[in-house]
Amino acid sequence: MLFNSIEFLIFLPTVFIIYWYLANKNLKFQNRLLFLASYFFYACWDWRFLFLLMFSTLLDYFTGLKMQKAGSLKIKRIWFWLSIIINLGFLGVFKYYNFFAESFAEFSSQIGWKSSPVLLNVILPLGISFYTFHGLSYVIDVYKGKIKAESNFVDYALFVSFFPLLVAGPIERATHLLPQIKEKRVFDYNKAVDGLRQVLWGLFKKIVIADNCAEFANQIFNHSADMNGSTLALGAVFFAFQIYGDFSGYSDIALGTARLFGFDLLRNFAFPYFSRDFAEFWRRWHISLSSWFKDYLYIPLGGSKGGKWMRIRNTFIIFIVSGFWHGANWTFIVWGLLNAIFIMPSILMKTNRKNLEIVSKGRQWPTIREFLQILITFGLTVFAWIFFRAENMTHAYQYITEMFSGSLFTIPEFAEKKKAVITILLVIIFILVEWKGRENQYAIEKLGLHWRKPLRYAMYYAIIISVFWFGGNTEQFIYFQF
């Protein structure tokens, strides 16, 4: 079930009404309802993979209880590593087996060995990367004593499968979400209205910005051999706004939907394209994943306490792993390497904690220096996105080679020039709205609240009309493939 579908438009208010009007003030009933609704939500995609979700949930639930009751550290470690190995094993089989098998076969052929790998003909279970990381964080936190093992299975299962975040995050922590699940929730009108406002903005990002940019990004990347350099450069920019509008739009819908039910999820995006360097960018892009890798990989590896070379090593490790997490393709690994290289000046000069506040806070426009920093960071980000979007390394190389040819300074060519111009204008409007609201949790959180009602509601209606106007050609959320 997609957030931008008619089915979800029916599903959400139905669950909302039952939740607040039939299950109001009954915490157990609320949690059970959300648990069943979450499994129904997932089953609408493919009910067969419910068994994998349930197995992963049961594994980590019982692992937590066993570690809690373990009489010795040795037994506790056995249960801990058993869960880690099985969780990563399932993720590896479904997501990475074919990649490793094909890579080994290709390597073997280059040294004169002949091999015919057996490949798996299975689809990637939706959300497996996300709910696996939910469970891993819980197991690690219980093992380290940061949280007690949850004895109520429904509460734990809801933490893993809560439908707003189940298939594409944000990646929640048990220390943050489980206490909210166990607390009594009372309907808050202002919180619900704020949630609806964020859902609306998320739909705008996805349907109006991302899907329109996707049309041209797909056209250009899929026929890159026939495009001139300037068109390819614009195609990379289109993809940059496609993936941002798509994924941050999903996160906005997830956070807004959760707020309708009385939950506050972790923020996942904080206007990353206004970053002045890559350290700031990665504090603002996919925040829940970045912080997950920092807490559960970077710090255990030694973090930045072991000197310059350890900082360099650990930075490259987390970015390579982050790239590999996104997909089983060398393009993702190169994308991770590029981001590690781009962030390295901040790491080496120890300026990675420099830009902690949002750019131009309290001011209307950035300084020339800030504008150039934003432009350079965005340009390098767009360049790295080419590898993220390319089908393979050969495609990425050909795309970049042709993009930086002499035709880079020609006029871009499109089959539908009028629609392309409209899409570019929409992106410019989107950038301006995001800039205006950059000090908020999301762009339109407080935008227009001091305007007169007619003007404020005109803005909301304009967003709603645009969502329905462009909603006829909706695409699947891009992060479902990860």
Disulfide bonds with the S-S distance in Angstrom:
none
